[in-house]
C-alpha cells in the first residue's frame, strides 16, 4: 500500500515566505552571478558598458487570485546610455544580446 501525503499548502504562509529578506538575498545572489556572466559577454571597445551593470533588490507587486501581493526579488540593469543599442542593435551596431545570452548561460549552468 502506497502512502499518500496529506499535505495541503497554506497560501498565506507561502506568500509570507516569499516576502522574507533571506529570499531576497538569494535573488540578489543569483542576479550577481548573472552580472558576472553579462560583464564577461559585454563588448570591450570602451569598457563603459561592462562597468555599467548593477543589481538592485526590488519588491514587486505580483497579483495572486486578483489581489496584490508583494514579492521579494532582484533586478539586473545596465545604466549605460547606449545599453539599448548594444542589446538590440540599430543597423550600424550589431546586436550583442548580452543580457538575454547571460540568462541563457545561467539557465544552462543550473541544468547540469
Buried (B, 14 or more C-beta within 10 A) or exposed (E): EEEEEEEEEEEEEEBEEBEEEEBBEBBBEBBEBBBEBBBEBBBEEEEBBBEBBEBEBBEEEEEEEEEEBEBBBBEBBBEBEBBEBBBEEEEEEEEBBBBEBBBEBBEEEEEE
